[in-house]
Amino acid sequence: MLFVDFLRGRRRLRVSVCKPPCSFWFLLLFGIGGLVLFIHLQDLSDMVLQQAPGVKFRGTTQSRQCSQFSEVVGSISARINQHSEESDVDPISPMQLPDSQWKRQAATPGSREHDPGSQRVTKRHRKLLKTSPVLRPPTNSSQLSSRRLSDVQESRRRIVREVCGKYRSNISRTITPHLVSRIYVEDRHKVLYCEVPKAGCSNWKRVLMVLAGVANSTQEINHVAVHYDNHLKRLDSFDRQGINKRLETYTKVLFVREPMERLVSAFRDKFESPNSYYHPVFGKPIISKYRVNASQTALKTGSGVTFREFIHYLLDVHRPVGMDIHWEAADQLCSPCHLHYDFIGKVETLEEDANFLLRKIGAPEDLTYPSFKDGNPKAARTSTQITQHYFSQLNVSERQRAYDFYYMDYLMFNYSKPYKDLY
């Protein structure tokens, strides 16, 4: 009996001795579990704050730290279990963390289950995410260019409408054959092109001939074929119904040029180069009326007309010879207030405008605007500097009157005044 009591007392003493260590292990396990959970939650919040659009994070540095802590927890749990079995005390279960955390802890180092298909995010990665701009898909440059050129066209058409509304609001709306006499027709691609000489018209005729199937390439069309072989129809050759139908349904195209530059280009082409038509037809009467003490040779040939004599002829209300399309205002040639052009191109942006138009009308991909120079191919193209040289031969009054002559062209097509002393 005494022996039994002795054993019971020894067991109670053993249990009482075990209680403090068990409490200590419990508190330690509880603290470690809380620390692991805190690190996990902090990691999740950090990921949410730093995550950029389109980037997914799966594994983190802290997850590896959690795995290390879980190994410590497992070691402590094993020791508690072992101690409990020895002391006949029920084991204390470790604090349960979220299932996803346990799944990451359960994965073996280097296994795909730890973070399937993910990329590890280090401190360096986070730094890059904070400082690097968000990458966006590249914008198609051709789309931007097309949008910009469409906006340019809308602006040009709007300016013409505003000028016509202000200065030509009382004109007749009747379309007569004379108003469309300078317009060429290309039926296959439904294009109406108004010819403005010295504004790229020769090459535009070449393009129209290729579009119409008259030629396979602009390279094979010479100057004579362009201007004298009559391969293209004019709009005034159709009856009234044919004219109106085409005006309503075809793409109406107009190309213009800075008026003073176009005027100098015409003068250089027709009077400074040998010309069997303009020298006798225009040169002789111009020299006869505006040159003092003209020589018999000059009066006979009409050669050698100066730019100032040419300007006197242009501005004279009683011209000795009529107007010519090469220096007549584009407003008079193409009647933009009557016809409402769909496309207004400029020589100053000729290649860009022309090729944009060709794509719009469905021209063949290999067809582009050519760069041939008709007339005198050896002479330099008329530029702003060359134009200024010619106009420096005039006085202020003559420059002002020349500007007044082309005033509507300057307004309609939004060209700046060429000289500061003009009003």
C-alpha positions, 0 to 999 in steps of 0.5 A: 500500500505504501509502495502504491502511494509512493508511485502515485506521489512520484507521478504527481510530482512528475506531472507537476514538474512537466507543467511549466515546460509545457506552458513554455513550449506552448507560448513559444509555439504560439508566438512563432506561429503568430510571427509567421502569419504576420510575415505572410500577411505583410508579404501579401499587402506588399505584393498588392501595392507593388504589383503593376498592371499585367504582372502576376506575382506568385513566389516571394522572398518572404515565402522562403522565410516562412518555409524556414520558420515552418521547419522550426515549428515542425522541430518544436512540435516534434519535441513537444510530441516526443515529450508528451508521449514520454510524460503521458500528456496530450500533444498540443497542436500547432497554430493553424495557418492558412491552407495556401501558406501550408501548401507553400511550406509543404513544397520541397525546395526547387519543386514546381509545386512551390510556385508553378510557372512563376518568376521569383521576385527579389528586392532588386525586382521590387526596386525596378518595379518602383522606378521603371515605367509601365510598358505599353504596346507600341502604337502603329506609326502608319495609323498615327500618320494616317490619322494626322493626315486626315486631320490636316485634310479636314482643316484645309476643307474647313478653311475653304468653307469659311472663306467661301462663306465669307467672301463668296456667299452670293455666288450662283450654285449652278454648275456650268461646263466652264466651271469643270473644264479644268477637271480630268476624270478617271472612272476606274478609281472614281477620281476627279482631278482639277489641273493647276499648272505648276503645282505638280499637274504633269505628274498627276496626269501620269498617275491618272493614266496609270490608274486608267490603264493607259500605261503600266508605269509612270516611267514610260510616259513622256512629256508629249504623251502627258500634254498632247495625246489626249488620253484623259477625259475632261469632265466638261466632255460629259452631259449634264447628268454625267457631270452631276453624277460624277461630282456627287460620287467621285473623289474630287482632288485639288493640289495647290502651291504657294501663289508667288512661288507658282508664279515665278515657276511659270515665268521661268518655264515659259520665258527664260527657256526656249519656247515656240509658243509663249515667246511669240504669243505672249513675249512680243506683246509684253515687250512691245507695251512695257519696254521702252526703246525695245530692239527690233530683235526683241520685238520680232522674237518676243524673247528676253521678257524680264520678270518686272515686265511680266508682272506689269502685264499680269497686273494690267487691267488692259492686258495686251494678251489674255490670261493663261492657265499657268499663272491664273489663280487656282481659285479661278481655275478650279472653283472650290466654292462651287465644287467642294473638293474632298482632298486638297493637297499642297506642293509643299507636302506633295509626296506625303499628300499624294501617296496618302491620297493614292492609298485612300482611293485604292491605287495599286500598292506599287504606284507612287507619285513620281518625281519627274521634272518637265520643261527644263530638267536641268534648271533648279526647281523653283524654291522660296529663295529663288522666288525671293530673288525674283520679287526683290526686283519689284518695289513695294507697290508692285509686290502688294498688287501681286499679293492682291491678285492672288489674295483669295488663294492665300486665304483659301489655302492658308498661305502666309503673307510672303513679305512683312510690308504687305497689308 
